[in-house]
C-alpha cells in the first residue's frame, strides 16, 4: 500500500507487493553473476525478518517478473530501499539510488508488450561509499523496505506537484507548481485541468511548457483550515488532456491541507494560534518487522501516542514512509521531519560524499513530502558538528538549500553542544537534546533555564525553543524496589521529573520524549553502551508493550 488514498485514476499502475525471488550475493558480484535464486522474500520487508538473514549485512538480489499489456513507457517508483539500490530491467542497467529513507523513480522508455524481468541489487554494508548509513544508535536494515510500483505512461506525465496555501482575509489562495515531462516527440497539444474544493481551472500547455514547471494561482477558496483538532483535507485532482480527442492521458491526485505555520513572539503558531508540541521521537523500528511497517502497525503507534496525549512526532533521524505521513495528515499529528544524519563528527561530515548525499536526501525529502500539512518543521543534522566553524558552513549550506525549496515551514536542528553551539542564528527554532537525571545529575527545570540562556547568548534570542530529546533507559520487565538506573521505576521517575519541569516553562514550544519505542542498534561500535544492542529508552518496548513510564506520560499529557 503506497498511499492512504488512490492518487491516480487515469494513470495505470501496479503495486509490486508480494513474494520476490531473493538471493544473497558476494560483495563483488554483478547482475551477470546471479543466475539462481534460492529464496523468496516478501516485498516490502526487511530481509532480517527471515530466519536465515537475521544479522545479514551485505548484498542481495531481488527479482520480479512483470507483464506489460501494451507497448508503453514504464515509470518505476521505489518508496524506500535500504540502503543502496541498483535497478536492472531485462538485465540492462536502469539507475542507482543511495539512502534507505527517501523515494526515487525512473522512467524506462519504449517498453514492449510482454513479460519482463525486474532485478534490484540491494546493499546495506557500511562502506566508504556511504557517509550517512554508518554504525549508529539505530539499525540499518537491509532490503526493499517500502513499496515498489510500476506505472504505465503515455507521452506526457505529471512528475510532481507543489501546493502552497496562503491565507488571505477569511479565504485561502493556493499557489500551485506542477512539474511535467514529455516522454517522446509527440506532436499532440495538451491542456491541464484541475479541481480543488469545487473550484475548477484549466491551463493551456504550450509546446515549450511540456518539460518545465507550470505555476498557477487559485484565489478565494472557501475551505476549512487544517489543524490538529480539525484535520480537514481536500483532494487536488489534476489531469493532462489531449486536445485532439479530449482524452485524459495522465493524472495526479494529492491531498491538501490549508494551514500556515509561523514563529512569532518566541512561539510556534499554526493558523495564528500558539501551540505546544507534546510528542515522541520515533524510529521506524519494530521487533517483528524491523523498519518495514505495514499500515496496521503504523496506526498502532499513532494510537498509542494519542492515548498518552501526544500531538506530535519527530521522525528521528530520517524521512519517514509517506503512508505514515498520510496518517499524520488524517489524524491531526504535527510532524517534525528530519533529514538523515545523526551524531556525525566533523571528520565524518568531511567525508567526500557527505555533502552530495545530504543534498540528495534534503531534496528528495522536501520535494516528495512538501504537500503534507502535518509536517510543520524541517530538521537537519541531529547532534552533528555544529560547534565548529567548518560544521557551521555545512549547516548553513543545508539550511539554505531547504529554504530555497520551501519557504513555508520553519527550520531547526537538535543540538547537544550546550554553550558551545554556533548555529542557532541560522534557524527559526532552537532545539536541545539534554538528558538531566540520566547522563547527568542536573535538575531538569534549572537545565532548561540554562539552555534558554545559552540559546539567547548564541543567536537564538527571541526564537521558539524545543526540548527535542530527553529520557532514560528502562528495560521492559526490569522492576526493582532499588529503582536503580535501567529499571522501569527509575525511567518513570526521570520522565515525570522532566515533564513536570518543562510543562511549567512558558518559553518552551515543544518537548519530544526520547523515545517512543525501543529500537535495535548496530552491533558495530554500540554493543558496549547499549544492553542487548537495543536503545532501551522507549516508553514502550519493541513489541509496543507499555512500560511504567507510559502511565506517567498519559497522566501528564492525557
N, C-alpha and C positions, 0 to 999 in steps of 0.2 A: 504494500500500500504506500503510494508515493505522497499523496496529499490527502487532506481530510475532506476534500470535495473534488469533483471532476473538473480539471482545469482545461479540458478540451472537449468539444462536441463535434467539431468538423475534422480536426486532425486525428487520423487513425493512429492508435498506439497500442502496444502490447507490453505489459509488465512481464519481466522475465523471472518472477519469483518461482521457486521450485527447486528440484534437485538438479545440480550441475555435476558433470564429471569433474573429478579432482585428483591431482597428483602432486605430492611434494617433489621438488627437483633440487639438484645441486646448484650452488650459487653461480656456477659458470655455465649452466645450461641455457640454451636459447630455445625458441619455439621449434626449431628443426630437430631438437633432441627429444621432444616429447611425443611419444607415439602411443603409449599405453596409459590408461587411466584406471587405477586400481580401486578408487573410492568414489562415492557420491556424497556431496555435502549440500545442505540447503543454502539457498541464496534468497534473502540476505541472512548472514550469520557470521560468527567468528569461528575460525577453524579450531580454536581452543575448546569449543563445545563438544568436539569429537574426542572420544577417549584416547585415541592414538596420537592426538596433537595438542594435549592439554598444556604443554610447555614448549610447543614448537615455535622457534624463531628462525625464519629462513624464507625461501622462495617456494612458490607453488603455482601450478597451472590450473585454471578453471576452463571448462569447455561446455558450450551450449549450442545445440543445433536449432536454428530458427527457420521458419518457412515464410517466404515473401510471396504474396499472392500475385502481384503485378510489378512490372518494372517501375522503379521509384528511386527517390533519394531516401536514405535511412539516416535519421537523426538518433544517435546513440546517447542516452542520458544515464549518467552514473552519479548517484547521490553520495556515495562515500566508499572508498576502497582503501584499506589500511595496509601500508601507508603509501606504497608506490605501485603504480599500475602501468603495464604495457598492454595495449589493445591490438589484437590481430583479427582481421576479418578475411576469411578464406585464405588463411596463412600469410596474408600480406599485412605489414605493419600499418597501423592507423594513427595512433597517438600515444602519448605518455602523460602521466599526471603524478605529482607528488603532493602528499598530505591526505590523511585519512578523513578529515573533518569538513572538507568543502566539496561541493558538487562540481562536476565538469561535464561537458558534452562535446560531440564531434559529428559533423555531417559526412557520411560516406555517400558519395555521389554515384548516380547511374548504376544502381544495384539491379541485377536481372531477377526475373521471377524464378522461384525455385528454392531449394534448401541451401542454407549457408551455415558456415561454422564460425562461431564467435569464440575466441580464446582470449583470456585475460591472465597475464602473468602478474602475480602479486608478490610483493617483497615487504616484510616487516622487520628486516635486520637493521641494526644500528651501524651504519657505515659512514664513511667520510663524505658521502653524497647527501647526507641528511643532517641539517642543522637544527631542526625543530623536534623531530622524533628521536629522542635520546633516552638513556636510562633516567627514570624520573619517578616522582612521588605519585604516579598513576601508571597504568599498564598500557602499553601499545599492543593491542590485539592484532591478529592477522586475518585477512580475508576480505570478501565483499560484504561489508558490514551494513550497508544501506542499499535500498532498491536499485535495480537496473531496469531500463525500459528501452524499447526501440519505437521510434515514431516515423511514420511514413509521410514523406513530404512531397508537395507539388513543386512548382518552380520558384515559389517565394514563401518566406516564412517569417513569423514574428520571433525574434530571439529573446528579447527581454522587455519588460515594461517597468517603468519607474513612475510612481504616483506620489505627488506631494500635496497633501491637504493644507489649505490656508484659510484661516478664519477671517471673515470679513463681516463685521457687524453681527447680525443674527444668522447669517447663512455661511456657507462654505464654498470656496473655489477649489478646483482640483487642477494642478499643473501636471500634465502627462508628458512623458518622454517614451517613445516607442522605437526600439531598435529592430530593424528588419534586414533581411538578407536575401538577395536574388541568387538562386541556386543554379540557374542556367540562363542561356541567352534567349529568354522568351520574348517574343515581340508583343505580347499582350500588355494591355493597360489595366491598372487596378485602382481601387479606392479602398480606404479603411473606414469601416463603420463601427460604431460602438454604442454602448448603453451603460449608464450608471445611475441608479436611483431614479428611474423613469425618465432620465434625460438622454436623448439620442443625439448623435452627431456623426458627421461624415467628413473625411479628409481626402481630397484628391491626391493621388500619388503620381508625381511626375517621374519621368524616366530616371532623373538624377536622384530621386528620393528612395530608390529601391535598395540601396545599400548604406543607409545612414539613419541617424536618429531623427524622428519626427516629433516636434513639440506642438502641444495643443493645450489651450486653456479652456476649462469649463467653469462657468461662473454661476453664482446664485443657486447652488444646490440646497434643497430643503431636506437635510438629513439630521439624524441624531448623532451626537458625539459618542465616540468610543471612550469608555472609562472602565476601571476595574469593577465597578458596581453595575455598570450597564455596557457590556462589551458589544455594542452594535456593529455589525459587519454588513458590507454591501458588495454585491457582485459587480465587478467591472468586466464586461464582455466585449471583446474586440474580434472583428472578422476582416480578413482581406478578401475583397470581392473582385472577380474578373469582370470587367465592364462588358465584354462582348456578349456574355450569356448570363450575367448577373448570378454567377455561381460562386459561393464562398469556397475558397481554396485553402484557407488556413484560419485558425482562430487561436485566441489566448484568453483564458478566464482567470481572474485574480480576485481575491477578497480584500476589500479596502476598509480601513477604519479611519474615521475622521477625528483626529486629535492633535494637539500641539504640546510640545514639551519645552519648558523654559527653566531658567535658573536665575531667578531674580531674588534680591534681598537675602542672599545666603541660603535659599531654599530651592527645592525642586518642585516645579508645578506641572501638572497635567491638566490642560484646558483651563489654566489660570488658578487652579486650586492647589495649595500646598499639599504635598504627600510625604509620608514617611515610609520608606521601603522596609518591610519586615520579611526577610527571606532566608534562603539557603543557597550555599554553594553546592552545585550538583555535578558530579561526574556521570558520564554515560557509562555506567558500570553496574553489573548485576551478577550475583553469584552463579546464576544459571546461564544467562545469555551473553555475558560479557558486555561489550559495547554495542551489541546489535539488538535494539529494543523493538519488540512488537508493540502495536498500539495499546494493547491491554495493560502492559507494564508501564508505558508512559502515563496512561490515565491513572494507574495505581499510585505512581509517585506524586502526581499533582493533587490527587485526592487526599493523600496523607499530609502533604504540605498544607492544603486548605484546611484540613481537620485541625491542624495545630495553629491556625490563624494567620498563616503566611499569605502575603500578597505579591511576593516577588521571588525570582530565581536568577542566579548568576550562572552562566554556562561555563563554569571553570573546567578547563582552561583552553577552550577551543569552541568554534561554532558548532551548534547542535543540529541534529536531524530536523529537517523542515517540518516534518509531521509533528514533532514536539512543539515547534513554534506555532503551528496551526492550532494546536490545543490551547496554548497560552493565549492566542488571539481570542479563541472562543470562550475560554473560562475566565478571562479578565486578569491573567497574571501579568505583572510587569517584569520585563526581562532586561538584564544587563548581559549583552552578548559580547564575547571576548575572542580576540584572535588567538592564535596558537603559539605561545611562547611562555614557558613557565620556569622561573628560577634560574635564568641563564646568567652566568658570569660574563664579564666584559670579554674575556677570552673567547667564550662561546659565541657571543654576539659579533665577534670579529671573524667568524667562520666565513670563508669566501662565498658561500651560498646563502648566508643568513639574510641579507637584505633582499635578494631576489625572491627567496622562498616566503619571506614575510609579506613582501609586496603582493605576491600572488594570493596568499591567504586573505589579506585585507580586502583586496579587490573582489575575490570570489565571495567572501562573507557579505560585504555590503551590497554588491550588485544582485546577489541571489536572494537576500533576505530583507531588502530595503522596504518592501511593502507590508511587512508585519507591524501592525500598530502596537503590539505588545512590546516590541523592542523599543525602549526609551533611552538606552545608553549604549554606546560602543566603548569597549575597553580594549586595551592593548598591553602586552609585555608585563605580565604579572611577576612581581618580585625580580626584575632583571636589574641591570647595572645603571639605574637612573641616578645613582650617586656619584657618577663620573662624568667628566666633560665629554669623553668620547661616546659614552652611553647616551648623554643628553642629545647629541647630534642625531642619533638613531631614533630616539623618542620623538624629536621634533619632526624628523622626516616622515615617520609613520603617521603621526597625528595630522600633519598637513596633507598627506595622501588621503586619509579618510575624510577630512573636511572637504576636500575637493570633490569627493564622491557623494557626500551627504552633509548639507548644512543645517538639517532639521533636528539633529539629535546632539545632546551634549556628549563630551568625551571625557574619559578618565583612565586611570590605571591604578592598580593596587600596589602600594609601596610598603616595604618593611624597613626602610632606612632611617626612620625617625628624623632627627635633626639634620642628618646628612643628605636629605633629599634635595635634588637640584632641579626637578622638572615640574613642580606644582604650578608654576606660572604658565605652563603650556596647555593646561587642561581647563575644563569648565567645572569639574567636581574633583575634590581631593579625597583620596581613599586610603585607609590604613589597614594593613594586616598586623594585628597585635594579639598576643596570647597571654594576657595577665592571668596569674594563678596557675598557668600550666608551664610555660617555658620560663616565666619569671614570677616573682612573688608580689608584683605590683598590684595596687588597688585599681580595679577597672575604672572607677569614676575619676580618680586622680590621673590615671594614664590618659583617659580620653581628654581631659582638660589640657594635659601637657601636649597631646597630639594636636589639639586645636591651636595651641600657641606655636608649635613647630610649623604648622601649615601657614599661619598668619605671617610668620617671620621668613618664609621661604617661597613667597609668590602666590600663596593661596588665600590671602586675606579677602574676606567678603564672599568666598565661594562656598557652595554647599559641601558638607563633609559626610562621608560614609565610613562606618566601621565595616570593612569589606571581608575581614576574616577574624574570627575568634572562636575558641573551643578547647576541647580536651579529649584525650583518649578515653574510651570506655569499652572494654572488651565485653561483648554480649555474654551475659550469664555470669560474669565475674562479680559477685556481690560479697561484701565482707564488712563487718562492723568496724574494722580499722579505717575504712574509707581511704585507703591508700590510692596513690595515682594508678590509674588503669581500671579501677573499679567503676561500676555503673553509678555508685553513690557519689564518688568524687566528681565524675563527669557532670552529674546533675547539679551538684553544688556550684561548680565553676560556671556552668551555663546560666544558672539562676543569678549568680552574682553579676555576671556580665550584663544580662538583660535588664536586671533591676537598675544598674547604673546607667546604661545607655538610654533607657526609656525616659529618664529624667532630664536628659540633656537636650534643651530646645535647639541647640545648634546642629544636632545630628539629623540628617535627612534620610538615613538608612542604616540598617545593620543586617549583615549576612552571616549566619552561623556556619562555621566550618565543622562538619559538612552534613549534607542530608543523609547519605548512606555510606557505610564502609565501602572501600574500594580496594582492589588489588593494586600493588605497586610492582615495579620491576625488581627482580632479584638482584640484578647488577647494580651495585653501589648503594642499595637501600635495605638489604636484608638485616643489617646490624642495627638499624634505627627503627624498623617497623616490624613489630611482632607478627610472625606468620606471614611476612610480606604483604601485610594489609595496613592501610591507613584506617585506624580504628576510631576516628573521631566522628563517625556517623551518629546521628540521633536514632537511626535505625540501622540494623546490620545489613549485610549484603543481600539477604533474603527478604528484607523490609520488615523484620520483626522489631517492634519498638523497644528501646532501652528506657531506663527510668527517666532520662532527660526529656523524652518525648512528652511526658505529662507535665514537666516543668514548663516547657515551651508552650504547650497548649493552655496552661493556666495563665501564662503571661500575655499571650497574644490572642487567645481564643475568645 
